[in-house]
Amino acid sequence: MGAQAAPVLQAIPGVTRVTAADHRTGIDGFEIESARGTDIRRDIARAVVNSGWGLLELRPMGMSLEEIFLQVTTDEGAAAPGAAPEPPAAPQPETPGGVQ
């Protein structure tokens, strides 16, 4: 499977990245990222089976806190140029005083 698997997996609609993740004798593993909100598990399973490869495991992977932080801060930074400006601060009431 190895090298020929990555292009097959990358061709699945919704796949954004394919990375070799694990290799043991006779077993190749891949991490496959998809577009946000896209469930591609059935398409992956179909591609693997149609290619004649065995499928031992297919599981979703969570993001680490660091990955979430980077994604959130990157998303906010990308949105900042087109974002609406923050409303101005409410005026502070004037304090009585001054010269009499």
Jmol script that loads the backbone (N, CA, C; Angstrom):
load data "model"
ATOM      1  N   MET A   1       0.849  -1.178   0.000  1.00  0.00           N
ATOM      2  CA  MET A   1       0.000   0.000   0.000  1.00  0.00           C
ATOM      3  C   MET A   1       0.888   1.233   0.000  1.00  0.00           C
ATOM      4  N   GLY A   2       1.524   1.575   1.080  1.00  0.00           N
ATOM      5  CA  GLY A   2       2.513   2.635   1.223  1.00  0.00           C
ATOM      6  C   GLY A   2       2.354   3.846   0.338  1.00  0.00           C
ATOM      7  N   ALA A   3       3.306   4.027  -0.600  1.00  0.00           N
ATOM      8  CA  ALA A   3       3.384   5.240  -1.401  1.00  0.00           C
ATOM      9  C   ALA A   3       2.181   5.441  -2.310  1.00  0.00           C
ATOM     10  N   GLN A   4       1.579   4.364  -2.804  1.00  0.00           N
ATOM     11  CA  GLN A   4       0.441   4.544  -3.706  1.00  0.00           C
ATOM     12  C   GLN A   4      -0.844   4.920  -2.968  1.00  0.00           C
ATOM     13  N   ALA A   5      -0.881   4.789  -1.658  1.00  0.00           N
ATOM     14  CA  ALA A   5      -2.095   5.094  -0.898  1.00  0.00           C
ATOM     15  C   ALA A   5      -2.335   6.592  -0.770  1.00  0.00           C
ATOM     16  N   ALA A   6      -1.303   7.361  -0.547  1.00  0.00           N
ATOM     17  CA  ALA A   6      -1.474   8.795  -0.305  1.00  0.00           C
ATOM     18  C   ALA A   6      -2.222   9.502  -1.436  1.00  0.00           C
ATOM     19  N   PRO A   7      -1.861   9.303  -2.707  1.00  0.00           N
ATOM     20  CA  PRO A   7      -2.605   9.979  -3.773  1.00  0.00           C
ATOM     21  C   PRO A   7      -4.067   9.535  -3.855  1.00  0.00           C
ATOM     22  N   VAL A   8      -4.337   8.265  -3.586  1.00  0.00           N
ATOM     23  CA  VAL A   8      -5.720   7.763  -3.611  1.00  0.00           C
ATOM     24  C   VAL A   8      -6.527   8.428  -2.504  1.00  0.00           C
ATOM     25  N   LEU A   9      -5.954   8.509  -1.309  1.00  0.00           N
ATOM     26  CA  LEU A   9      -6.638   9.124  -0.179  1.00  0.00           C
ATOM     27  C   LEU A   9      -6.792  10.630  -0.377  1.00  0.00           C
ATOM     28  N   GLN A  10      -5.780  11.271  -0.929  1.00  0.00           N
ATOM     29  CA  GLN A  10      -5.823  12.725  -1.162  1.00  0.00           C
ATOM     30  C   GLN A  10      -6.891  13.082  -2.188  1.00  0.00           C
ATOM     31  N   ALA A  11      -7.231  12.167  -3.081  1.00  0.00           N
ATOM     32  CA  ALA A  11      -8.223  12.431  -4.129  1.00  0.00           C
ATOM     33  C   ALA A  11      -9.665  12.382  -3.622  1.00  0.00           C
ATOM     34  N   ILE A  12      -9.871  11.943  -2.387  1.00  0.00           N
ATOM     35  CA  ILE A  12     -11.215  11.871  -1.826  1.00  0.00           C
ATOM     36  C   ILE A  12     -11.723  13.291  -1.582  1.00  0.00           C
ATOM     37  N   PRO A  13     -12.927  13.618  -2.083  1.00  0.00           N
ATOM     38  CA  PRO A  13     -13.463  14.964  -1.846  1.00  0.00           C
ATOM     39  C   PRO A  13     -13.574  15.268  -0.349  1.00  0.00           C
ATOM     40  N   GLY A  14     -13.112  16.439   0.038  1.00  0.00           N
ATOM     41  CA  GLY A  14     -13.145  16.849   1.441  1.00  0.00           C
ATOM     42  C   GLY A  14     -11.847  16.626   2.169  1.00  0.00           C
ATOM     43  N   VAL A  15     -10.936  15.821   1.611  1.00  0.00           N
ATOM     44  CA  VAL A  15      -9.645  15.575   2.253  1.00  0.00           C
ATOM     45  C   VAL A  15      -8.754  16.789   2.032  1.00  0.00           C
ATOM     46  N   THR A  16      -8.169  17.290   3.115  1.00  0.00           N
ATOM     47  CA  THR A  16      -7.284  18.447   3.019  1.00  0.00           C
ATOM     48  C   THR A  16      -5.811  18.090   3.201  1.00  0.00           C
ATOM     49  N   ARG A  17      -5.542  16.955   3.873  1.00  0.00           N
ATOM     50  CA  ARG A  17      -4.144  16.564   4.096  1.00  0.00           C
ATOM     51  C   ARG A  17      -4.071  15.085   4.409  1.00  0.00           C
ATOM     52  N   VAL A  18      -3.045  14.426   3.863  1.00  0.00           N
ATOM     53  CA  VAL A  18      -2.769  13.013   4.143  1.00  0.00           C
ATOM     54  C   VAL A  18      -1.311  12.921   4.570  1.00  0.00           C
ATOM     55  N   THR A  19      -1.082  12.305   5.728  1.00  0.00           N
ATOM     56  CA  THR A  19       0.265  12.171   6.267  1.00  0.00           C
ATOM     57  C   THR A  19       0.494  10.733   6.704  1.00  0.00           C
ATOM     58  N   ALA A  20       1.625  10.154   6.308  1.00  0.00           N
ATOM     59  CA  ALA A  20       1.985   8.828   6.806  1.00  0.00           C
ATOM     60  C   ALA A  20       2.226   8.961   8.304  1.00  0.00           C
ATOM     61  N   ALA A  21       1.575   8.106   9.094  1.00  0.00           N
ATOM     62  CA  ALA A  21       1.637   8.275  10.540  1.00  0.00           C
ATOM     63  C   ALA A  21       2.240   7.084  11.262  1.00  0.00           C
ATOM     64  N   ASP A  22       2.140   5.918  10.676  1.00  0.00           N
ATOM     65  CA  ASP A  22       2.569   4.722  11.386  1.00  0.00           C
ATOM     66  C   ASP A  22       2.968   3.685  10.345  1.00  0.00           C
ATOM     67  N   HIS A  23       4.063   3.011  10.585  1.00  0.00           N
ATOM     68  CA  HIS A  23       4.471   1.948   9.670  1.00  0.00           C
ATOM     69  C   HIS A  23       5.037   0.799  10.485  1.00  0.00           C
ATOM     70  N   ARG A  24       4.373  -0.302  10.391  1.00  0.00           N
ATOM     71  CA  ARG A  24       4.865  -1.541  10.996  1.00  0.00           C
ATOM     72  C   ARG A  24       4.995  -2.560   9.888  1.00  0.00           C
ATOM     73  N   THR A  25       5.589  -3.661  10.145  1.00  0.00           N
ATOM     74  CA  THR A  25       5.777  -4.688   9.131  1.00  0.00           C
ATOM     75  C   THR A  25       4.437  -5.045   8.492  1.00  0.00           C
ATOM     76  N   GLY A  26       4.298  -4.686   7.223  1.00  0.00           N
ATOM     77  CA  GLY A  26       3.083  -5.024   6.481  1.00  0.00           C
ATOM     78  C   GLY A  26       1.883  -4.149   6.757  1.00  0.00           C
ATOM     79  N   ILE A  27       2.020  -3.145   7.624  1.00  0.00           N
ATOM     80  CA  ILE A  27       0.891  -2.270   7.960  1.00  0.00           C
ATOM     81  C   ILE A  27       1.337  -0.820   7.822  1.00  0.00           C
ATOM     82  N   ASP A  28       0.564  -0.058   7.057  1.00  0.00           N
ATOM     83  CA  ASP A  28       0.832   1.374   6.909  1.00  0.00           C
ATOM     84  C   ASP A  28      -0.325   2.151   7.502  1.00  0.00           C
ATOM     85  N   GLY A  29      -0.021   3.209   8.249  1.00  0.00           N
ATOM     86  CA  GLY A  29      -1.049   4.049   8.838  1.00  0.00           C
ATOM     87  C   GLY A  29      -0.954   5.458   8.300  1.00  0.00           C
ATOM     88  N   PHE A  30      -2.086   6.125   8.244  1.00  0.00           N
ATOM     89  CA  PHE A  30      -2.147   7.491   7.738  1.00  0.00           C
ATOM     90  C   PHE A  30      -3.048   8.333   8.623  1.00  0.00           C
ATOM     91  N   GLU A  31      -2.697   9.600   8.748  1.00  0.00           N
ATOM     92  CA  GLU A  31      -3.586  10.583   9.353  1.00  0.00           C
ATOM     93  C   GLU A  31      -4.159  11.385   8.198  1.00  0.00           C
ATOM     94  N   ILE A  32      -5.476  11.484   8.189  1.00  0.00           N
ATOM     95  CA  ILE A  32      -6.168  12.171   7.103  1.00  0.00           C
ATOM     96  C   ILE A  32      -7.004  13.285   7.710  1.00  0.00           C
ATOM     97  N   GLU A  33      -6.764  14.499   7.250  1.00  0.00           N
ATOM     98  CA  GLU A  33      -7.542  15.640   7.727  1.00  0.00           C
ATOM     99  C   GLU A  33      -8.592  15.994   6.683  1.00  0.00           C
ATOM    100  N   SER A  34      -9.732  16.435   7.187  1.00  0.00           N
ATOM    101  CA  SER A  34     -10.814  16.824   6.286  1.00  0.00           C
ATOM    102  C   SER A  34     -11.225  18.263   6.540  1.00  0.00           C
ATOM    103  N   ALA A  35     -11.970  18.789   5.600  1.00  0.00           N
ATOM    104  CA  ALA A  35     -12.523  20.127   5.768  1.00  0.00           C
ATOM    105  C   ALA A  35     -13.443  20.118   6.983  1.00  0.00           C
ATOM    106  N   ARG A  36     -13.488  21.220   7.690  1.00  0.00           N
ATOM    107  CA  ARG A  36     -14.295  21.328   8.899  1.00  0.00           C
ATOM    108  C   ARG A  36     -15.752  20.993   8.587  1.00  0.00           C
ATOM    109  N   GLY A  37     -16.335  20.137   9.429  1.00  0.00           N
ATOM    110  CA  GLY A  37     -17.736  19.770   9.279  1.00  0.00           C
ATOM    111  C   GLY A  37     -17.993  18.713   8.219  1.00  0.00           C
ATOM    112  N   THR A  38     -16.937  18.125   7.654  1.00  0.00           N
ATOM    113  CA  THR A  38     -17.090  17.120   6.617  1.00  0.00           C
ATOM    114  C   THR A  38     -16.744  15.755   7.185  1.00  0.00           C
ATOM    115  N   ASP A  39     -17.672  14.806   7.057  1.00  0.00           N
ATOM    116  CA  ASP A  39     -17.424  13.435   7.515  1.00  0.00           C
ATOM    117  C   ASP A  39     -17.049  12.600   6.298  1.00  0.00           C
ATOM    118  N   ILE A  40     -15.798  12.197   6.239  1.00  0.00           N
ATOM    119  CA  ILE A  40     -15.300  11.475   5.067  1.00  0.00           C
ATOM    120  C   ILE A  40     -15.009  10.008   5.365  1.00  0.00           C
ATOM    121  N   ARG A  41     -15.427   9.512   6.515  1.00  0.00           N
ATOM    122  CA  ARG A  41     -15.081   8.146   6.906  1.00  0.00           C
ATOM    123  C   ARG A  41     -15.589   7.105   5.920  1.00  0.00           C
ATOM    124  N   ARG A  42     -16.819   7.222   5.465  1.00  0.00           N
ATOM    125  CA  ARG A  42     -17.344   6.243   4.494  1.00  0.00           C
ATOM    126  C   ARG A  42     -16.556   6.275   3.200  1.00  0.00           C
ATOM    127  N   ASP A  43     -16.203   7.487   2.750  1.00  0.00           N
ATOM    128  CA  ASP A  43     -15.440   7.616   1.511  1.00  0.00           C
ATOM    129  C   ASP A  43     -14.043   7.022   1.649  1.00  0.00           C
ATOM    130  N   ILE A  44     -13.445   7.191   2.818  1.00  0.00           N
ATOM    131  CA  ILE A  44     -12.130   6.595   3.062  1.00  0.00           C
ATOM    132  C   ILE A  44     -12.237   5.076   3.031  1.00  0.00           C
ATOM    133  N   ALA A  45     -13.199   4.536   3.755  1.00  0.00           N
ATOM    134  CA  ALA A  45     -13.378   3.082   3.795  1.00  0.00           C
ATOM    135  C   ALA A  45     -13.623   2.543   2.392  1.00  0.00           C
ATOM    136  N   ARG A  46     -14.453   3.218   1.609  1.00  0.00           N
ATOM    137  CA  ARG A  46     -14.746   2.773   0.242  1.00  0.00           C
ATOM    138  C   ARG A  46     -13.480   2.776  -0.611  1.00  0.00           C
ATOM    139  N   ALA A  47     -12.682   3.844  -0.521  1.00  0.00           N
ATOM    140  CA  ALA A  47     -11.452   3.942  -1.310  1.00  0.00           C
ATOM    141  C   ALA A  47     -10.461   2.841  -0.933  1.00  0.00           C
ATOM    142  N   VAL A  48     -10.355   2.563   0.363  1.00  0.00           N
ATOM    143  CA  VAL A  48      -9.430   1.516   0.828  1.00  0.00           C
ATOM    144  C   VAL A  48      -9.878   0.148   0.315  1.00  0.00           C
ATOM    145  N   VAL A  49     -11.148  -0.162   0.481  1.00  0.00           N
ATOM    146  CA  VAL A  49     -11.671  -1.466   0.051  1.00  0.00           C
ATOM    147  C   VAL A  49     -11.600  -1.599  -1.469  1.00  0.00           C
ATOM    148  N   ASN A  50     -11.998  -0.561  -2.208  1.00  0.00           N
ATOM    149  CA  ASN A  50     -11.963  -0.615  -3.677  1.00  0.00           C
ATOM    150  C   ASN A  50     -10.544  -0.746  -4.223  1.00  0.00           C
ATOM    151  N   SER A  51      -9.563  -0.302  -3.447  1.00  0.00           N
ATOM    152  CA  SER A  51      -8.162  -0.422  -3.871  1.00  0.00           C
ATOM    153  C   SER A  51      -7.569  -1.776  -3.514  1.00  0.00           C
ATOM    154  N   GLY A  52      -8.348  -2.597  -2.792  1.00  0.00           N
ATOM    155  CA  GLY A  52      -7.881  -3.927  -2.429  1.00  0.00           C
ATOM    156  C   GLY A  52      -7.007  -3.966  -1.190  1.00  0.00           C
ATOM    157  N   TRP A  53      -7.004  -2.896  -0.430  1.00  0.00           N
ATOM    158  CA  TRP A  53      -6.222  -2.863   0.791  1.00  0.00           C
ATOM    159  C   TRP A  53      -7.099  -3.298   1.951  1.00  0.00           C
ATOM    160  N   GLY A  54      -6.494  -3.729   3.023  1.00  0.00           N
ATOM    161  CA  GLY A  54      -7.244  -4.066   4.227  1.00  0.00           C
ATOM    162  C   GLY A  54      -7.391  -2.839   5.107  1.00  0.00           C
ATOM    163  N   LEU A  55      -8.520  -2.774   5.774  1.00  0.00           N
ATOM    164  CA  LEU A  55      -8.764  -1.675   6.700  1.00  0.00           C
ATOM    165  C   LEU A  55      -8.844  -2.260   8.096  1.00  0.00           C
ATOM    166  N   LEU A  56      -7.854  -1.950   8.926  1.00  0.00           N
ATOM    167  CA  LEU A  56      -7.820  -2.482  10.286  1.00  0.00           C
ATOM    168  C   LEU A  56      -8.473  -1.547  11.291  1.00  0.00           C
ATOM    169  N   GLU A  57      -8.376  -0.259  11.059  1.00  0.00           N
ATOM    170  CA  GLU A  57      -8.913   0.695  12.024  1.00  0.00           C
ATOM    171  C   GLU A  57      -9.186   2.025  11.330  1.00  0.00           C
ATOM    172  N   LEU A  58     -10.281   2.650  11.729  1.00  0.00           N
ATOM    173  CA  LEU A  58     -10.628   3.978  11.255  1.00  0.00           C
ATOM    174  C   LEU A  58     -11.238   4.698  12.445  1.00  0.00           C
ATOM    175  N   ARG A  59     -10.544   5.732  12.932  1.00  0.00           N
ATOM    176  CA  ARG A  59     -11.028   6.406  14.137  1.00  0.00           C
ATOM    177  C   ARG A  59     -10.796   7.902  14.031  1.00  0.00           C
ATOM    178  N   PRO A  60     -11.718   8.675  14.611  1.00  0.00           N
ATOM    179  CA  PRO A  60     -11.513  10.127  14.630  1.00  0.00           C
ATOM    180  C   PRO A  60     -10.433  10.471  15.646  1.00  0.00           C
ATOM    181  N   MET A  61      -9.718  11.522  15.374  1.00  0.00           N
ATOM    182  CA  MET A  61      -8.674  11.960  16.299  1.00  0.00           C
ATOM    183  C   MET A  61      -9.017  13.362  16.771  1.00  0.00           C
ATOM    184  N   GLY A  62      -8.869  13.580  18.067  1.00  0.00           N
ATOM    185  CA  GLY A  62      -9.116  14.908  18.622  1.00  0.00           C
ATOM    186  C   GLY A  62      -7.901  15.787  18.444  1.00  0.00           C
ATOM    187  N   MET A  63      -8.114  17.048  18.640  1.00  0.00           N
ATOM    188  CA  MET A  63      -7.017  17.995  18.560  1.00  0.00           C
ATOM    189  C   MET A  63      -6.487  18.253  19.965  1.00  0.00           C
ATOM    190  N   SER A  64      -5.185  18.469  20.053  1.00  0.00           N
ATOM    191  CA  SER A  64      -4.598  18.820  21.341  1.00  0.00           C
ATOM    192  C   SER A  64      -4.964  20.263  21.670  1.00  0.00           C
ATOM    193  N   LEU A  65      -4.816  20.637  22.916  1.00  0.00           N
ATOM    194  CA  LEU A  65      -5.094  22.016  23.309  1.00  0.00           C
ATOM    195  C   LEU A  65      -4.211  22.993  22.540  1.00  0.00           C
ATOM    196  N   GLU A  66      -2.972  22.603  22.297  1.00  0.00           N
ATOM    197  CA  GLU A  66      -2.066  23.477  21.540  1.00  0.00           C
ATOM    198  C   GLU A  66      -2.573  23.665  20.111  1.00  0.00           C
ATOM    199  N   GLU A  67      -3.036  22.572  19.483  1.00  0.00           N
ATOM    200  CA  GLU A  67      -3.554  22.675  18.120  1.00  0.00           C
ATOM    201  C   GLU A  67      -4.803  23.558  18.075  1.00  0.00           C
ATOM    202  N   ILE A  68      -5.678  23.413  19.067  1.00  0.00           N
ATOM    203  CA  ILE A  68      -6.885  24.231  19.125  1.00  0.00           C
ATOM    204  C   ILE A  68      -6.505  25.697  19.307  1.00  0.00           C
ATOM    205  N   PHE A  69      -5.559  25.976  20.213  1.00  0.00           N
ATOM    206  CA  PHE A  69      -5.110  27.346  20.446  1.00  0.00           C
ATOM    207  C   PHE A  69      -4.551  27.949  19.161  1.00  0.00           C
ATOM    208  N   LEU A  70      -3.691  27.209  18.469  1.00  0.00           N
ATOM    209  CA  LEU A  70      -3.112  27.722  17.231  1.00  0.00           C
ATOM    210  C   LEU A  70      -4.185  27.980  16.179  1.00  0.00           C
ATOM    211  N   GLN A  71      -5.159  27.089  16.086  1.00  0.00           N
ATOM    212  CA  GLN A  71      -6.221  27.268  15.104  1.00  0.00           C
ATOM    213  C   GLN A  71      -7.078  28.487  15.449  1.00  0.00           C
ATOM    214  N   VAL A  72      -7.421  28.638  16.709  1.00  0.00           N
ATOM    215  CA  VAL A  72      -8.254  29.764  17.127  1.00  0.00           C
ATOM    216  C   VAL A  72      -7.513  31.080  16.918  1.00  0.00           C
ATOM    217  N   THR A  73      -6.256  31.146  17.339  1.00  0.00           N
ATOM    218  CA  THR A  73      -5.522  32.396  17.191  1.00  0.00           C
ATOM    219  C   THR A  73      -5.221  32.690  15.728  1.00  0.00           C
ATOM    220  N   THR A  74      -5.005  31.679  14.929  1.00  0.00           N
ATOM    221  CA  THR A  74      -4.780  31.882  13.498  1.00  0.00           C
ATOM    222  C   THR A  74      -6.066  32.355  12.843  1.00  0.00           C
ATOM    223  N   ASP A  75      -7.197  31.743  13.190  1.00  0.00           N
ATOM    224  CA  ASP A  75      -8.488  32.142  12.628  1.00  0.00           C
ATOM    225  C   ASP A  75      -8.821  33.573  12.999  1.00  0.00           C
ATOM    226  N   GLU A  76      -8.570  33.957  14.257  1.00  0.00           N
ATOM    227  CA  GLU A  76      -8.860  35.323  14.688  1.00  0.00           C
ATOM    228  C   GLU A  76      -7.970  36.319  13.968  1.00  0.00           C
ATOM    229  N   GLY A  77      -6.709  35.964  13.798  1.00  0.00           N
ATOM    230  CA  GLY A  77      -5.784  36.852  13.101  1.00  0.00           C
ATOM    231  C   GLY A  77      -6.182  37.038  11.652  1.00  0.00           C
ATOM    232  N   ALA A  78      -6.679  35.980  11.025  1.00  0.00           N
ATOM    233  CA  ALA A  78      -7.095  36.067   9.632  1.00  0.00           C
ATOM    234  C   ALA A  78      -8.372  36.876   9.505  1.00  0.00           C
ATOM    235  N   ALA A  79      -9.220  36.832  10.508  1.00  0.00           N
ATOM    236  CA  ALA A  79     -10.499  37.540  10.445  1.00  0.00           C
ATOM    237  C   ALA A  79     -10.354  39.015  10.810  1.00  0.00           C
ATOM    238  N   ALA A  80      -9.282  39.376  11.483  1.00  0.00           N
ATOM    239  CA  ALA A  80      -9.138  40.732  11.992  1.00  0.00           C
ATOM    240  C   ALA A  80      -9.201  41.817  10.913  1.00  0.00           C
ATOM    241  N   PRO A  81      -8.526  41.676   9.740  1.00  0.00           N
ATOM    242  CA  PRO A  81      -8.570  42.764   8.773  1.00  0.00           C
ATOM    243  C   PRO A  81      -9.981  43.073   8.279  1.00  0.00           C
ATOM    244  N   GLY A  82     -10.835  42.081   8.145  1.00  0.00           N
ATOM    245  CA  GLY A  82     -12.180  42.324   7.650  1.00  0.00           C
ATOM    246  C   GLY A  82     -13.211  42.441   8.752  1.00  0.00           C
ATOM    247  N   ALA A  83     -12.765  42.316   9.971  1.00  0.00           N
ATOM    248  CA  ALA A  83     -13.707  42.331  11.090  1.00  0.00           C
ATOM    249  C   ALA A  83     -14.211  43.743  11.338  1.00  0.00           C
ATOM    250  N   ALA A  84     -15.407  43.817  11.887  1.00  0.00           N
ATOM    251  CA  ALA A  84     -15.980  45.128  12.227  1.00  0.00           C
ATOM    252  C   ALA A  84     -15.185  45.726  13.384  1.00  0.00           C
ATOM    253  N   PRO A  85     -15.007  47.004  13.381  1.00  0.00           N
ATOM    254  CA  PRO A  85     -14.258  47.617  14.489  1.00  0.00           C
ATOM    255  C   PRO A  85     -15.047  47.493  15.779  1.00  0.00           C
ATOM    256  N   GLU A  86     -14.323  47.477  16.871  1.00  0.00           N
ATOM    257  CA  GLU A  86     -14.973  47.396  18.177  1.00  0.00           C
ATOM    258  C   GLU A  86     -15.698  48.699  18.447  1.00  0.00           C
ATOM    259  N   PRO A  87     -16.858  48.612  19.107  1.00  0.00           N
ATOM    260  CA  PRO A  87     -17.571  49.859  19.412  1.00  0.00           C
ATOM    261  C   PRO A  87     -16.751  50.695  20.381  1.00  0.00           C
ATOM    262  N   PRO A  88     -16.879  52.024  20.286  1.00  0.00           N
ATOM    263  CA  PRO A  88     -16.106  52.874  21.209  1.00  0.00           C
ATOM    264  C   PRO A  88     -16.586  52.670  22.633  1.00  0.00           C
ATOM    265  N   ALA A  89     -15.688  52.938  23.553  1.00  0.00           N
ATOM    266  CA  ALA A  89     -16.024  52.798  24.968  1.00  0.00           C
ATOM    267  C   ALA A  89     -17.079  53.838  25.336  1.00  0.00           C
ATOM    268  N   ALA A  90     -17.939  53.467  26.263  1.00  0.00           N
ATOM    269  CA  ALA A  90     -18.979  54.391  26.712  1.00  0.00           C
ATOM    270  C   ALA A  90     -18.323  55.589  27.376  1.00  0.00           C
ATOM    271  N   PRO A  91     -18.862  56.786  27.126  1.00  0.00           N
ATOM    272  CA  PRO A  91     -18.253  57.975  27.759  1.00  0.00           C
ATOM    273  C   PRO A  91     -18.401  57.902  29.271  1.00  0.00           C
ATOM    274  N   GLN A  92     -17.378  58.332  29.945  1.00  0.00           N
ATOM    275  CA  GLN A  92     -17.379  58.344  31.403  1.00  0.00           C
ATOM    276  C   GLN A  92     -18.081  59.606  31.891  1.00  0.00           C
ATOM    277  N   PRO A  93     -18.923  59.497  32.910  1.00  0.00           N
ATOM    278  CA  PRO A  93     -19.577  60.705  33.418  1.00  0.00           C
ATOM    279  C   PRO A  93     -18.532  61.662  33.987  1.00  0.00           C
ATOM    280  N   GLU A  94     -18.790  62.950  33.759  1.00  0.00           N
ATOM    281  CA  GLU A  94     -17.858  63.938  34.278  1.00  0.00           C
ATOM    282  C   GLU A  94     -18.059  64.071  35.778  1.00  0.00           C
ATOM    283  N   THR A  95     -16.970  64.229  36.465  1.00  0.00           N
ATOM    284  CA  THR A  95     -17.077  64.386  37.915  1.00  0.00           C
ATOM    285  C   THR A  95     -17.240  65.868  38.239  1.00  0.00           C
ATOM    286  N   PRO A  96     -18.143  66.200  39.156  1.00  0.00           N
ATOM    287  CA  PRO A  96     -18.302  67.612  39.501  1.00  0.00           C
ATOM    288  C   PRO A  96     -17.035  68.148  40.154  1.00  0.00           C
ATOM    289  N   GLY A  97     -16.757  69.326  39.916  1.00  0.00           N
ATOM    290  CA  GLY A  97     -15.564  69.918  40.500  1.00  0.00           C
ATOM    291  C   GLY A  97     -15.159  71.141  39.686  1.00  0.00           C
ATOM    292  N   GLY A  98     -13.971  71.479  39.747  1.00  0.00           N
ATOM    293  CA  GLY A  98     -13.488  72.618  38.999  1.00  0.00           C
ATOM    294  C   GLY A  98     -13.356  73.825  39.917  1.00  0.00           C
ATOM    295  N   VAL A  99     -13.097  74.944  39.309  1.00  0.00           N
ATOM    296  CA  VAL A  99     -12.865  76.159  40.070  1.00  0.00           C
ATOM    297  C   VAL A  99     -14.211  76.835  40.343  1.00  0.00           C
ATOM    298  N   GLN A 100     -14.431  77.346  41.563  1.00  0.00           N
ATOM    299  CA  GLN A 100     -15.668  78.039  41.900  1.00  0.00           C
ATOM    300  C   GLN A 100     -15.395  79.463  42.193  1.00  0.00           C
TER     301      GLN A 100
END
end "model"
wireframe off; spacefill off
backbone 0.3
color backbone group
